[in-house]
Amino acid sequence: MIDLGTLVTPLLHRFDTETAHELAIHSLALGLGGHAPKDVPALSTRTLGLRFPNPIGLAAGFDKDARAIRPLAKLGFGHIEAGTVTPRPQPGNPGPRLFRLVEDGAIINRMGFNGCGVDRFCRRLARLHRPMPNGRMRGPTVPLGVNIGINKTGSDPLRDYPDLVARVRPYADYITMNLSSPNTPGLRDLQSATMLKELLDAINTRNPERPPLLVKLAPDLDDSSYEPILEAAIEGGAQGLILTNTTIARPATLHDPAARESGGLSGRPLAPRSRDVLRIVSGLNKGRLALISCGGIETGEDILARIRMGADMVQIYSSFVLQGPSILPRMKTELLDAMRRDGFETIADAHGVDRPA
């Protein structure tokens, strides 16, 4: 069988990065993506009160406007996280604002939460849930997360995050608060333990019933900052953390000239810091919150290592953009091989075996 993704990805890379991204989303929305076979039971995992067919999710930022959720799910992801969605539409930052660092296995973006706004976003999600003629609901084929954030101007976080949760909660299996993008001024200040607790209290007051709520954190915090943030998340009733968002750091190992561009760096160069943050938080967490690890994940070995460290699941973005849909079956094969080698029958068997004491 011909792998359409393997053929199309090199063609897309002939275009500038944002044009290629738009073409990919448009093609998927037209139904031109593939359809992965059903996952084997050994890859299934349960967390957040949900069942996931495999532990590999698509991170927020790829399908910002919820235009291709079902086609993306059919590629073989275990979950899809759409967004970041903001209360009002906004164009984001001026271009160019998205850069491939192919030799470094990385991407830099300074998109600035460009998007259609929550009204149109929710109309698209509502169409996903329309009943079929047989009476069954259409819905995505895997759990759907919705990533929420604030507008660049005119924002009021204590108003906007609760309102966004209220808007998307009928359609989301879980909701992620994005407090860590480096491309919206002042956003990362909301990660402080005090501010996080205020935000969570406001969300809970406005939304006494809601899906599981996660908080996405930056990798650029001091190591000592993660413990008070973790405790604030637990006290405020959050159910999980995503570790981590992009970094503003620029490792000396970068070779591509685009490394000088401002914005958030993701992909392979982020992997060491992403692992460090997971190790720190997992040791402090001790299983109290669900943890999703994101940053520089390229192989099945990477996935198993993060799960052994205490991640419940992982998310990918840069490796998917740079390598295309063929990365998913390869990762799953590598993950199953690594599990068999290490004597794990299921993902659950590997979870947390290397968590710091």
Rosetta blueprint (number, residue, H / E / L):
1 M L
2 I L
3 D L
4 L H
5 G H
6 T H
7 L H
8 V H
9 T H
10 P H
11 L H
12 L H
13 H L
14 R L
15 F L
16 D L
17 T H
18 E H
19 T H
20 A H
21 H H
22 E H
23 L H
24 A H
25 I H
26 H H
27 S H
28 L H
29 A H
30 L L
31 G L
32 L L
33 G L
34 G L
35 H L
36 A L
37 P L
38 K L
39 D L
40 V L
41 P H
42 A H
43 L H
44 S L
45 T E
46 R E
47 T E
48 L L
49 G L
50 L E
51 R E
52 F E
53 P L
54 N L
55 P L
56 I E
57 G E
58 L E
59 A L
60 A L
61 G L
62 F L
63 D L
64 K L
65 D L
66 A L
67 R L
68 A L
69 I H
70 R H
71 P H
72 L H
73 A H
74 K H
75 L L
76 G L
77 F L
78 G L
79 H E
80 I E
81 E E
82 A E
83 G E
84 T E
85 V E
86 T L
87 P L
88 R L
89 P L
90 Q E
91 P L
92 G L
93 N L
94 P L
95 G L
96 P L
97 R L
98 L E
99 F E
100 R E
101 L E
102 V L
103 E L
104 D L
105 G L
106 A E
107 I E
108 I E
109 N E
110 R L
111 M L
112 G L
113 F L
114 N L
115 G E
116 C L
117 G L
118 V H
119 D H
120 R H
121 F H
122 C H
123 R H
124 R H
125 L H
126 A H
127 R H
128 L H
129 H L
130 R L
131 P E
132 M L
133 P L
134 N L
135 G L
136 R L
137 M E
138 R L
139 G L
140 P L
141 T L
142 V L
143 P L
144 L E
145 G E
146 V E
147 N E
148 I E
149 G L
150 I L
151 N L
152 K L
153 T L
154 G L
155 S L
156 D L
157 P H
158 L H
159 R H
160 D H
161 Y H
162 P H
163 D H
164 L H
165 V H
166 A H
167 R H
168 V H
169 R L
170 P L
171 Y L
172 A L
173 D L
174 Y E
175 I E
176 T E
177 M E
178 N E
179 L L
180 S L
181 S L
182 P L
183 N L
184 T L
185 P L
186 G L
187 L H
188 R H
189 D H
190 L H
191 Q H
192 S L
193 A H
194 T H
195 M H
196 L H
197 K H
198 E H
199 L H
200 L H
201 D H
202 A H
203 I H
204 N H
205 T H
206 R H
207 N L
208 P L
209 E L
210 R L
211 P L
212 P L
213 L E
214 L E
215 V E
216 K E
217 L E
218 A L
219 P L
220 D L
221 L L
222 D L
223 D H
224 S H
225 S H
226 Y H
227 E H
228 P H
229 I H
230 L H
231 E H
232 A H
233 A H
234 I H
235 E H
236 G L
237 G L
238 A L
239 Q L
240 G E
241 L E
242 I E
243 L E
244 T L
245 N L
246 T L
247 T E
248 I L
249 A L
250 R L
251 P L
252 A L
253 T L
254 L L
255 H L
256 D L
257 P H
258 A H
259 A H
260 R H
261 E L
262 S L
263 G L
264 G E
265 L E
266 S E
267 G E
268 R H
269 P H
270 L H
271 A H
272 P H
273 R H
274 S H
275 R H
276 D H
277 V H
278 L H
279 R H
280 I H
281 V H
282 S H
283 G H
284 L H
285 N H
286 K L
287 G L
288 R L
289 L L
290 A E
291 L E
292 I E
293 S E
294 C E
295 G L
296 G L
297 I L
298 E L
299 T L
300 G H
301 E H
302 D H
303 I H
304 L H
305 A H
306 R H
307 I H
308 R H
309 M H
310 G L
311 A L
312 D L
313 M E
314 V E
315 Q E
316 I E
317 Y L
318 S H
319 S H
320 F H
321 V H
322 L H
323 Q H
324 G L
325 P L
326 S L
327 I H
328 L H
329 P H
330 R H
331 M H
332 K H
333 T H
334 E H
335 L H
336 L H
337 D H
338 A H
339 M H
340 R H
341 R H
342 D H
343 G L
344 F L
345 E L
346 T L
347 I H
348 A H
349 D H
350 A H
351 H L
352 G L
353 V L
354 D L
355 R L
356 P L
357 A L
